[in-house]
Amino acid sequence: MRPMGMKIELLRAIAHPIRIQILDELTKGVKCVSDFEDFFEVSQPNLSQHLSLLRRHGIIDYYVDGRLRCYFLKDPIIPDLIKLLKNDYEEELPSPACCPVTKKGVYPGDRRR
């Protein structure tokens, strides 16, 4: 089981639009650097920095095939996180009717039901 502090570090490591896109692509299977370069509109050095950061955190790894570096997911939580981020929630959670401790007070916002 991963301690909460390590989970927070994982979220910090992936918290960038390019890194989320990289991980989303890797949930579909192994990708080589050239695949990423075709998909993203970022420079090769910038892409390498994102890949290196994800690798340092143990989220991804790679193997060498000739002159290519082929990346793959290593951390099993990533597909679940990507799936969760893709969910489209239609509604907000309902507002509380009152304070659960004092049983007083009323939420001042609009009530939508």
GROMACS elastic network, one bead per residue, 0.5 to 0.9 nm:
[ bonds ]
;  ai    aj funct       b0    kb
    2     5     6  0.82343   500
    2     6     6  0.63507   500
    2     7     6  0.67544   500
    3     6     6  0.54612   500
    3     7     6  0.65783   500
    3     8     6  0.89424   500
    4     7     6  0.50029   500
    4     8     6  0.62452   500
    4     9     6  0.87033   500
    5     8     6  0.51206   500
    5     9     6  0.63349   500
    5    10     6  0.86935   500
    6     9     6  0.50105   500
    6    10     6  0.61798   500
    6    11     6  0.87139   500
    7    11     6  0.63197   500
    7    12     6  0.86894   500
    8    11     6  0.51104   500
    8    12     6  0.62670   500
    8    13     6  0.86565   500
    9    12     6  0.50047   500
    9    13     6  0.61363   500
    9    14     6  0.87637   500
    9    57     6  0.84591   500
   10    13     6  0.50797   500
   10    14     6  0.63865   500
   10    15     6  0.85652   500
   10    57     6  0.72519   500
   10    59     6  0.80313   500
   11    14     6  0.53303   500
   11    15     6  0.59188   500
   12    15     6  0.51529   500
   12    16     6  0.83843   500
   13    16     6  0.77895   500
   13    19     6  0.83003   500
   13    53     6  0.72118   500
   13    54     6  0.67229   500
   13    57     6  0.72079   500
   13    59     6  0.88593   500
   14    17     6  0.83000   500
   14    18     6  0.88255   500
   14    19     6  0.56555   500
   14    20     6  0.61170   500
   14    23     6  0.83319   500
   14    53     6  0.89152   500
   14    54     6  0.72802   500
   14    59     6  0.88071   500
   15    18     6  0.88083   500
   15    19     6  0.70728   500
   15    20     6  0.70167   500
   16    19     6  0.52695   500
   16    20     6  0.61391   500
   16    21     6  0.86384   500
   16    50     6  0.89810   500
   17    20     6  0.51624   500
   17    21     6  0.62297   500
   17    22     6  0.86618   500
   18    21     6  0.50584   500
   18    22     6  0.61307   500
   18    23     6  0.86331   500
   18    40     6  0.79628   500
   18    42     6  0.87597   500
   18    47     6  0.82082   500
   18    50     6  0.75391   500
   19    23     6  0.61271   500
   19    24     6  0.84354   500
   19    47     6  0.89221   500
   19    50     6  0.62474   500
   19    51     6  0.77429   500
   19    54     6  0.77438   500
   20    23     6  0.51396   500
   20    24     6  0.60288   500
   20    25     6  0.86382   500
   20    82     6  0.76166   500
   21    25     6  0.61961   500
   21    26     6  0.85712   500
   21    40     6  0.85947   500
   22    25     6  0.52250   500
   22    26     6  0.62465   500
   22    27     6  0.88115   500
   22    36     6  0.74843   500
   22    40     6  0.88127   500
   22    50     6  0.85901   500
   22    51     6  0.81524   500
   23    27     6  0.62411   500
   23    28     6  0.89457   500
   23    59     6  0.89089   500
   23    60     6  0.84639   500
   23    72     6  0.88944   500
   23    73     6  0.74911   500
   23    78     6  0.73185   500
   23    79     6  0.81418   500
   23    82     6  0.75631   500
   24    27     6  0.52698   500
   24    28     6  0.71428   500
   24    78     6  0.86032   500
   24    79     6  0.77677   500
   24    82     6  0.62616   500
   24    83     6  0.87411   500
   25    28     6  0.54669   500
   25    29     6  0.71006   500
   25    30     6  0.83884   500
   25    31     6  0.75943   500
   25    36     6  0.85178   500
   26    29     6  0.50334   500
   26    30     6  0.59030   500
   26    31     6  0.64460   500
   26    60     6  0.87780   500
   26    71     6  0.75631   500
   26    72     6  0.59668   500
   26    73     6  0.61125   500
   26    79     6  0.88513   500
   27    30     6  0.81633   500
   27    72     6  0.82508   500
   27    73     6  0.70431   500
   27    78     6  0.78466   500
   27    79     6  0.59030   500
   27    82     6  0.81584   500
   28    31     6  0.86963   500
   29    71     6  0.87840   500
   29    72     6  0.68028   500
   29    73     6  0.81241   500
   30    62     6  0.88165   500
   30    70     6  0.63324   500
   30    71     6  0.56056   500
   30    73     6  0.78111   500
   31    34     6  0.80871   500
   31    35     6  0.59747   500
   31    36     6  0.71483   500
   31    69     6  0.84538   500
   31    70     6  0.54159   500
   31    71     6  0.53246   500
   31    72     6  0.67221   500
   32    35     6  0.52714   500
   32    36     6  0.67923   500
   32    37     6  0.89306   500
   32    62     6  0.86824   500
   32    68     6  0.64527   500
   32    69     6  0.55643   500
   32    71     6  0.58685   500
   32    72     6  0.88425   500
   33    36     6  0.51869   500
   33    37     6  0.62413   500
   33    38     6  0.87668   500
   33    44     6  0.86708   500
   33    47     6  0.84953   500
   33    48     6  0.84112   500
   33    68     6  0.71191   500
   33    69     6  0.61534   500
   33    70     6  0.65760   500
   33    71     6  0.75465   500
   34    38     6  0.62783   500
   34    39     6  0.86563   500
   34    68     6  0.80579   500
   34    69     6  0.87535   500
   35    38     6  0.53315   500
   35    39     6  0.63301   500
   35    40     6  0.87955   500
   36    40     6  0.59098   500
   36    47     6  0.79129   500
   37    40     6  0.55455   500
   37    41     6  0.72157   500
   37    42     6  0.73635   500
   37    43     6  0.77503   500
   37    44     6  0.67392   500
   37    47     6  0.76627   500
   38    41     6  0.76455   500
   40    43     6  0.84900   500
   40    47     6  0.83943   500
   42    45     6  0.83590   500
   42    46     6  0.63694   500
   42    47     6  0.64306   500
   43    46     6  0.52228   500
   43    47     6  0.62150   500
   43    48     6  0.86186   500
   44    47     6  0.50422   500
   44    48     6  0.60852   500
   44    49     6  0.86647   500
   45    48     6  0.50238   500
   45    49     6  0.63002   500
   45    50     6  0.88763   500
   46    49     6  0.51250   500
   46    50     6  0.65221   500
   46    51     6  0.87848   500
   47    50     6  0.52242   500
   47    51     6  0.62569   500
   47    52     6  0.85869   500
   48    51     6  0.50493   500
   48    52     6  0.59575   500
   48    53     6  0.85386   500
   49    52     6  0.50788   500
   49    53     6  0.61831   500
   49    54     6  0.86908   500
   50    53     6  0.52309   500
   50    54     6  0.63240   500
   50    55     6  0.86238   500
   51    54     6  0.52037   500
   51    55     6  0.61214   500
   51    56     6  0.86475   500
   51    60     6  0.79098   500
   51    61     6  0.87821   500
   51    71     6  0.85866   500
   52    55     6  0.50009   500
   52    56     6  0.60538   500
   52    57     6  0.86606   500
   52    60     6  0.89363   500
   53    56     6  0.51233   500
   53    57     6  0.64164   500
   53    58     6  0.88215   500
   53    59     6  0.88425   500
   54    57     6  0.53144   500
   54    58     6  0.65040   500
   54    59     6  0.53493   500
   54    60     6  0.58505   500
   54    61     6  0.82094   500
   55    58     6  0.50362   500
   55    59     6  0.57067   500
   55    61     6  0.55362   500
   55    62     6  0.83456   500
   55    74     6  0.89408   500
   56    59     6  0.76317   500
   56    60     6  0.82919   500
   56    61     6  0.88189   500
   57    60     6  0.78702   500
   58    61     6  0.70987   500
   58    73     6  0.89676   500
   58    74     6  0.67525   500
   58    75     6  0.67933   500
   59    72     6  0.89125   500
   59    73     6  0.62931   500
   59    74     6  0.53211   500
   59    76     6  0.84682   500
   59    78     6  0.77780   500
   60    71     6  0.67518   500
   60    72     6  0.56386   500
   60    75     6  0.67594   500
   61    70     6  0.83474   500
   61    71     6  0.56255   500
   61    72     6  0.56767   500
   61    73     6  0.65574   500
   61    74     6  0.63232   500
   62    69     6  0.60916   500
   62    70     6  0.51669   500
   62    72     6  0.59855   500
   62    73     6  0.86576   500
   63    68     6  0.82990   500
   63    69     6  0.57825   500
   63    70     6  0.54198   500
   63    71     6  0.67012   500
   63    72     6  0.84327   500
   64    67     6  0.68383   500
   64    68     6  0.56660   500
   64    70     6  0.62093   500
   64    71     6  0.89345   500
   65    68     6  0.51075   500
   65    69     6  0.63317   500
   65    70     6  0.70381   500
   66    69     6  0.81973   500
   73    76     6  0.76173   500
   73    78     6  0.76824   500
   73    79     6  0.87331   500
   74    77     6  0.89947   500
   74    78     6  0.84526   500
   75    78     6  0.60015   500
   75    79     6  0.86228   500
   76    79     6  0.67940   500
   76    80     6  0.79184   500
   77    80     6  0.54619   500
   77    81     6  0.63123   500
   77    82     6  0.88285   500
   78    81     6  0.50375   500
   78    82     6  0.60944   500
   78    83     6  0.84892   500
   79    82     6  0.51673   500
   79    83     6  0.60851   500
   79    84     6  0.85458   500
   80    83     6  0.51193   500
   80    84     6  0.61286   500
   80    85     6  0.86737   500
   81    84     6  0.50266   500
   81    85     6  0.61873   500
   81    86     6  0.86810   500
   82    85     6  0.50965   500
   82    86     6  0.62963   500
   82    87     6  0.89373   500
   83    86     6  0.51709   500
   83    87     6  0.66110   500
   84    87     6  0.53735   500
   84    88     6  0.89092   500
   85    88     6  0.81803   500
   89    92     6  0.76277   500
   91    94     6  0.86590   500
   92    95     6  0.86167   500
   94    97     6  0.89631   500
   94   111     6  0.83172   500
   94   112     6  0.79433   500
   94   113     6  0.80422   500
   95    98     6  0.87918   500
   95   107     6  0.70717   500
   95   109     6  0.84020   500
   95   111     6  0.75492   500
   95   112     6  0.88646   500
   96    99     6  0.72279   500
   96   100     6  0.82048   500
   96   106     6  0.80403   500
   96   107     6  0.66778   500
   97   100     6  0.85600   500
   97   103     6  0.87692   500
   97   104     6  0.89139   500
   97   105     6  0.80491   500
   97   106     6  0.60263   500
   97   107     6  0.63472   500
   98   101     6  0.87072   500
   98   102     6  0.81576   500
   98   103     6  0.56993   500
   98   104     6  0.55467   500
   98   105     6  0.51432   500
   98   107     6  0.64674   500
   99   102     6  0.56518   500
   99   103     6  0.50039   500
   99   104     6  0.56052   500
   99   105     6  0.61282   500
   99   106     6  0.76270   500
   99   107     6  0.86720   500
  100   103     6  0.53760   500
  100   104     6  0.80219   500
  101   104     6  0.81396   500
  102   105     6  0.81754   500
  105   108     6  0.89555   500
  106   109     6  0.89376   500
  107   110     6  0.83354   500
  107   111     6  0.86090   500
  108   111     6  0.87083   500
